[in-house]
Amino acid sequence: MMDMQTVSLSRIVEELVPEMVPFLTEQELQLSIVLRDGLAELHPEDAVEIVHQSIYELQKQVMLH
């Protein structure tokens, strides 16, 4: 069974890769991320991938506007 959970990117980063916090903007940290299996199932490498994808999506939105 899937345990969908929505959390802020800041929560993911602070719990799994806190060393990345200073490199993210406030806008990036406030992004809502939907996790298919919940925060408990994430690993640091997953968090890094989520950060990369989130930044990419934000930059894409900026370029379209």
KEZA-723061 format. One record per atom (N, C-alpha, C): x, y, z; atom name. Coordinates in nm, 3 decimals. Each point is the difference from the previous one (the first is absolute). Layout:
% KEZA-723061
<atom xx="X" yy="Y" zz="Z" atom="CA"/>
...
This chain:
% KEZA-723061
<atom xx="0.084" yy="-0.119" zz="0.000" atom="N"/>
<atom xx="-0.084" yy="0.119" zz="0.000" atom="CA"/>
<atom xx="0.087" yy="0.124" zz="0.000" atom="C"/>
<atom xx="-0.039" yy="0.098" zz="-0.080" atom="N"/>
<atom xx="0.077" yy="0.123" zz="-0.007" atom="CA"/>
<atom xx="-0.044" yy="0.096" zz="0.110" atom="C"/>
<atom xx="0.098" yy="0.070" zz="0.055" atom="N"/>
<atom xx="-0.026" yy="0.096" zz="0.106" atom="CA"/>
<atom xx="0.040" yy="0.138" zz="-0.049" atom="C"/>
<atom xx="-0.082" yy="0.059" zz="-0.087" atom="N"/>
<atom xx="0.030" yy="0.131" zz="-0.058" atom="CA"/>
<atom xx="0.011" yy="0.104" zz="0.111" atom="C"/>
<atom xx="0.098" yy="0.087" zz="-0.015" atom="N"/>
<atom xx="0.024" yy="0.103" zz="0.101" atom="CA"/>
<atom xx="0.051" yy="0.124" zz="-0.072" atom="C"/>
<atom xx="-0.053" yy="0.117" zz="0.036" atom="N"/>
<atom xx="0.049" yy="0.125" zz="-0.056" atom="CA"/>
<atom xx="0.080" yy="0.073" zz="0.108" atom="C"/>
<atom xx="0.123" yy="0.033" zz="-0.034" atom="N"/>
<atom xx="0.088" yy="0.070" zz="0.095" atom="CA"/>
<atom xx="0.071" yy="0.112" zz="-0.075" atom="C"/>
<atom xx="0.053" yy="0.096" zz="0.075" atom="N"/>
<atom xx="0.077" yy="0.106" zz="-0.063" atom="CA"/>
<atom xx="0.139" yy="-0.053" zz="-0.035" atom="C"/>
<atom xx="0.057" yy="0.059" zz="-0.102" atom="N"/>
<atom xx="0.136" yy="-0.038" zz="-0.037" atom="CA"/>
<atom xx="0.095" yy="0.025" zz="0.117" atom="C"/>
<atom xx="-0.026" yy="0.107" zz="0.075" atom="N"/>
<atom xx="0.088" yy="0.030" zz="0.114" atom="CA"/>
<atom xx="0.002" yy="-0.115" zz="0.101" atom="C"/>
<atom xx="-0.113" yy="-0.062" zz="0.022" atom="N"/>
<atom xx="-0.004" yy="-0.112" zz="0.096" atom="CA"/>
<atom xx="0.083" yy="-0.118" zz="-0.049" atom="C"/>
<atom xx="-0.013" yy="-0.030" zz="-0.128" atom="N"/>
<atom xx="0.078" yy="-0.110" zz="-0.060" atom="CA"/>
<atom xx="0.149" yy="0.029" zz="0.014" atom="C"/>
<atom xx="0.039" yy="0.122" zz="-0.037" atom="N"/>
<atom xx="0.142" yy="0.037" zz="0.001" atom="CA"/>
<atom xx="0.053" yy="0.003" zz="0.143" atom="C"/>
<atom xx="-0.074" yy="0.062" zz="0.090" atom="N"/>
<atom xx="0.047" yy="0.012" zz="0.139" atom="CA"/>
<atom xx="0.018" yy="-0.136" zz="0.066" atom="C"/>
<atom xx="-0.084" yy="-0.096" zz="-0.035" atom="N"/>
<atom xx="0.008" yy="-0.131" zz="0.063" atom="CA"/>
<atom xx="0.105" yy="-0.091" zz="-0.064" atom="C"/>
<atom xx="0.020" yy="0.013" zz="-0.131" atom="N"/>
<atom xx="0.084" yy="-0.097" zz="-0.070" atom="CA"/>
<atom xx="0.133" yy="0.055" zz="-0.051" atom="C"/>
<atom xx="0.002" yy="0.125" zz="-0.042" atom="N"/>
<atom xx="0.124" yy="0.059" zz="-0.053" atom="CA"/>
<atom xx="0.012" yy="0.145" zz="0.047" atom="C"/>
<atom xx="0.008" yy="0.021" zz="0.132" atom="N"/>
<atom xx="-0.001" yy="0.137" zz="0.054" atom="CA"/>
<atom xx="0.112" yy="0.089" zz="-0.054" atom="C"/>
<atom xx="0.107" yy="-0.061" zz="-0.047" atom="N"/>
<atom xx="0.110" yy="0.079" zz="-0.054" atom="CA"/>
<atom xx="-0.040" yy="0.076" zz="-0.128" atom="C"/>
<atom xx="-0.112" yy="-0.037" zz="-0.061" atom="N"/>
<atom xx="-0.047" yy="0.067" zz="-0.122" atom="CA"/>
<atom xx="-0.084" yy="0.125" zz="0.029" atom="C"/>
<atom xx="-0.049" yy="0.014" zz="0.121" atom="N"/>
<atom xx="-0.091" yy="0.111" zz="0.033" atom="CA"/>
<atom xx="0.056" yy="0.137" zz="-0.043" atom="C"/>
<atom xx="0.126" yy="0.032" zz="0.029" atom="N"/>
<atom xx="0.050" yy="0.134" zz="-0.036" atom="CA"/>
<atom xx="0.002" yy="0.028" zz="-0.150" atom="C"/>
<atom xx="-0.007" yy="-0.104" zz="-0.081" atom="N"/>
<atom xx="0.010" yy="0.017" zz="-0.145" atom="CA"/>
<atom xx="-0.136" yy="0.016" zz="-0.068" atom="C"/>
<atom xx="-0.107" yy="-0.010" zz="0.077" atom="N"/>
<atom xx="-0.134" yy="0.009" zz="-0.056" atom="CA"/>
<atom xx="-0.065" yy="0.134" zz="0.034" atom="C"/>
<atom xx="-0.080" yy="0.049" zz="-0.094" atom="N"/>
<atom xx="-0.071" yy="0.126" zz="0.024" atom="CA"/>
<atom xx="-0.123" yy="-0.027" zz="0.087" atom="C"/>
<atom xx="-0.054" yy="0.106" zz="0.056" atom="N"/>
<atom xx="-0.122" yy="-0.013" zz="0.081" atom="CA"/>
<atom xx="-0.114" yy="-0.057" zz="-0.086" atom="C"/>
<atom xx="-0.008" yy="0.044" zz="-0.124" atom="N"/>
<atom xx="-0.104" yy="-0.050" zz="-0.091" atom="CA"/>
<atom xx="0.014" yy="-0.151" zz="-0.021" atom="C"/>
<atom xx="0.122" yy="-0.046" zz="-0.019" atom="N"/>
<atom xx="0.022" yy="-0.143" zz="-0.019" atom="CA"/>
<atom xx="-0.035" yy="-0.077" zz="0.127" atom="C"/>
<atom xx="0.040" yy="0.051" zz="0.115" atom="N"/>
<atom xx="-0.026" yy="-0.069" zz="0.126" atom="CA"/>
<atom xx="-0.149" yy="-0.011" zz="0.031" atom="C"/>
<atom xx="-0.080" yy="0.092" zz="-0.053" atom="N"/>
<atom xx="-0.143" yy="0.001" zz="0.029" atom="CA"/>
<atom xx="-0.081" yy="-0.089" zz="-0.094" atom="C"/>
<atom xx="0.064" yy="-0.057" zz="-0.100" atom="N"/>
<atom xx="-0.072" yy="-0.086" zz="-0.094" atom="CA"/>
<atom xx="-0.065" yy="-0.117" zz="0.072" atom="C"/>
<atom xx="-0.120" yy="-0.036" zz="-0.044" atom="N"/>
<atom xx="-0.067" yy="-0.118" zz="0.054" atom="CA"/>
<atom xx="0.036" yy="-0.119" zz="-0.087" atom="C"/>
<atom xx="0.040" yy="-0.106" zz="0.065" atom="N"/>
<atom xx="0.042" yy="-0.122" zz="-0.070" atom="CA"/>
<atom xx="-0.093" yy="-0.113" zz="0.044" atom="C"/>
<atom xx="-0.056" yy="-0.071" zz="-0.098" atom="N"/>
<atom xx="-0.084" yy="-0.116" zz="0.031" atom="CA"/>
<atom xx="0.088" yy="-0.124" zz="-0.006" atom="C"/>
<atom xx="0.005" yy="-0.070" zz="0.111" atom="N"/>
<atom xx="0.080" yy="-0.121" zz="0.009" atom="CA"/>
<atom xx="-0.090" yy="-0.122" zz="-0.008" atom="C"/>
<atom xx="0.028" yy="-0.088" zz="-0.092" atom="N"/>
<atom xx="-0.084" yy="-0.118" zz="-0.022" atom="CA"/>
<atom xx="-0.001" yy="-0.092" zz="0.123" atom="C"/>
<atom xx="0.117" yy="-0.022" zz="0.060" atom="N"/>
<atom xx="0.009" yy="-0.092" zz="0.112" atom="CA"/>
<atom xx="0.030" yy="0.069" zz="0.133" atom="C"/>
<atom xx="-0.014" yy="0.131" zz="0.004" atom="N"/>
<atom xx="0.022" yy="0.073" zz="0.124" atom="CA"/>
<atom xx="0.146" yy="0.029" zz="0.030" atom="C"/>
<atom xx="0.021" yy="0.090" zz="0.089" atom="N"/>
<atom xx="0.134" yy="0.047" zz="0.036" atom="CA"/>
<atom xx="0.085" yy="-0.111" zz="0.062" atom="C"/>
<atom xx="-0.061" yy="-0.091" zz="0.071" atom="N"/>
<atom xx="0.074" yy="-0.106" zz="0.068" atom="CA"/>
<atom xx="0.077" yy="-0.090" zz="-0.096" atom="C"/>
<atom xx="-0.046" yy="-0.009" zz="-0.124" atom="N"/>
<atom xx="0.063" yy="-0.088" zz="-0.098" atom="CA"/>
<atom xx="0.111" yy="0.066" zz="-0.080" atom="C"/>
<atom xx="0.023" yy="0.130" zz="0.020" atom="N"/>
<atom xx="0.101" yy="0.071" zz="-0.077" atom="CA"/>
<atom xx="0.140" yy="-0.023" zz="0.053" atom="C"/>
<atom xx="0.095" yy="0.003" zz="-0.092" atom="N"/>
<atom xx="0.142" yy="-0.008" zz="0.033" atom="CA"/>
<atom xx="0.066" yy="0.131" zz="-0.044" atom="C"/>
<atom xx="0.118" yy="0.032" zz="0.052" atom="N"/>
<atom xx="0.065" yy="0.126" zz="-0.041" atom="CA"/>
<atom xx="0.014" yy="0.017" zz="-0.151" atom="C"/>
<atom xx="0.032" yy="-0.108" zz="-0.071" atom="N"/>
<atom xx="0.014" yy="0.014" zz="-0.146" atom="CA"/>
<atom xx="-0.134" yy="0.032" zz="-0.066" atom="C"/>
<atom xx="-0.111" yy="-0.048" zz="0.059" atom="N"/>
<atom xx="-0.133" yy="0.036" zz="-0.051" atom="CA"/>
<atom xx="-0.024" yy="0.149" zz="0.021" atom="C"/>
<atom xx="0.038" yy="0.049" zz="0.116" atom="N"/>
<atom xx="-0.019" yy="0.142" zz="0.032" atom="CA"/>
<atom xx="0.077" yy="0.087" zz="-0.098" atom="C"/>
<atom xx="0.123" yy="-0.038" zz="-0.033" atom="N"/>
<atom xx="0.080" yy="0.076" zz="-0.096" atom="CA"/>
<atom xx="-0.068" yy="0.002" zz="-0.136" atom="C"/>
<atom xx="-0.053" yy="-0.113" zz="-0.042" atom="N"/>
<atom xx="-0.071" yy="-0.008" zz="-0.128" atom="CA"/>
<atom xx="-0.125" yy="0.090" zz="0.001" atom="C"/>
<atom xx="-0.073" yy="0.000" zz="0.110" atom="N"/>
<atom xx="-0.119" yy="0.085" zz="0.013" atom="CA"/>
<atom xx="0.040" yy="0.147" zz="-0.008" atom="C"/>
<atom xx="0.109" yy="0.037" zz="0.066" atom="N"/>
<atom xx="0.049" yy="0.139" zz="-0.006" atom="CA"/>
<atom xx="0.034" yy="0.036" zz="-0.144" atom="C"/>
<atom xx="0.074" yy="-0.084" zz="-0.068" atom="N"/>
<atom xx="0.038" yy="0.029" zz="-0.139" atom="CA"/>
<atom xx="-0.123" yy="0.017" zz="-0.088" atom="C"/>
<atom xx="-0.094" yy="-0.090" zz="0.013" atom="N"/>
<atom xx="-0.121" yy="0.005" zz="-0.082" atom="CA"/>
<atom xx="-0.084" yy="0.124" zz="0.033" atom="C"/>
<atom xx="-0.008" yy="0.035" zz="0.127" atom="N"/>
<atom xx="-0.077" yy="0.117" zz="0.042" atom="CA"/>
<atom xx="0.059" yy="0.128" zz="-0.056" atom="C"/>
<atom xx="0.131" yy="0.013" zz="0.007" atom="N"/>
<atom xx="0.068" yy="0.119" zz="-0.054" atom="CA"/>
<atom xx="-0.021" yy="0.006" zz="-0.150" atom="C"/>
<atom xx="0.013" yy="-0.113" zz="-0.067" atom="N"/>
<atom xx="-0.022" yy="-0.006" zz="-0.144" atom="CA"/>
<atom xx="-0.141" yy="0.046" zz="-0.036" atom="C"/>
<atom xx="-0.100" yy="-0.051" zz="0.071" atom="N"/>
<atom xx="-0.138" yy="0.039" zz="-0.029" atom="CA"/>
<atom xx="-0.024" yy="0.148" zz="0.027" atom="C"/>
<atom xx="0.057" yy="0.054" zz="0.107" atom="N"/>
<atom xx="-0.015" yy="0.142" zz="0.028" atom="CA"/>
<atom xx="0.064" yy="0.084" zz="-0.108" atom="C"/>
<atom xx="0.119" yy="-0.037" zz="-0.045" atom="N"/>
<atom xx="0.068" yy="0.075" zz="-0.106" atom="CA"/>
<atom xx="-0.078" yy="-0.006" zz="-0.130" atom="C"/>
<atom xx="-0.060" yy="-0.114" zz="-0.027" atom="N"/>
<atom xx="-0.081" yy="-0.016" zz="-0.121" atom="CA"/>
<atom xx="-0.119" yy="0.096" zz="0.005" atom="C"/>
<atom xx="-0.065" yy="0.011" zz="0.116" atom="N"/>
<atom xx="-0.113" yy="0.090" zz="0.015" atom="CA"/>
<atom xx="0.042" yy="0.145" zz="-0.020" atom="C"/>
<atom xx="0.114" yy="0.037" zz="0.055" atom="N"/>
<atom xx="0.050" yy="0.137" zz="-0.014" atom="CA"/>
<atom xx="0.025" yy="0.032" zz="-0.147" atom="C"/>
<atom xx="0.057" yy="-0.094" zz="-0.073" atom="N"/>
<atom xx="0.031" yy="0.023" zz="-0.140" atom="CA"/>
<atom xx="-0.127" yy="0.011" zz="-0.086" atom="C"/>
<atom xx="-0.108" yy="-0.063" zz="0.043" atom="N"/>
<atom xx="-0.125" yy="0.004" zz="-0.076" atom="CA"/>
<atom xx="-0.079" yy="0.127" zz="0.024" atom="C"/>
<atom xx="0.028" yy="0.072" zz="0.109" atom="N"/>
<atom xx="-0.077" yy="0.119" zz="0.033" atom="CA"/>
<atom xx="0.068" yy="0.126" zz="-0.042" atom="C"/>
